[in-house]
Amino acid sequence: MLKVSCPFCGEDRKLAGRRRGDVIQVRCGSCGEGWDRALRPTCDRCDGDDMQPAVLAIVEKGRGTQLSVVGTRIVHLCSSCDAETLVTFHRNRPNPLMPDDLPHLPS
């Protein structure tokens, strides 16, 4: 799964990007650093560029033991490395994929 994060501080949420020619100029809202990213995402595991967009749920803990989907975001999945996840995504459409790490529930 493609995950963009700041190479300077590791931030992965407070990022803003703007297309400039054949790159996206990304700026980190946490540390203020900037860098260029290729327009076409590549897999961080196999360096392949056959990436497919999928919708991932943003989940937060609600009341008691309830988990709530509070939003979604687009992620890019590798056709090779994420093949099983892509099958699940296409089978369960229009529902988003659930994140691997869910908020901790009290025991």
Beta strands, then each sheet from edge to edge (+ up, - down):
strand 1: 15-20
strand 2: 23-28
strand 3: 34-38
strand 4: 51-61
strand 5: 67-78
sheet 1: 1+ 2- 3+
sheet 2: 4+ 5-
end
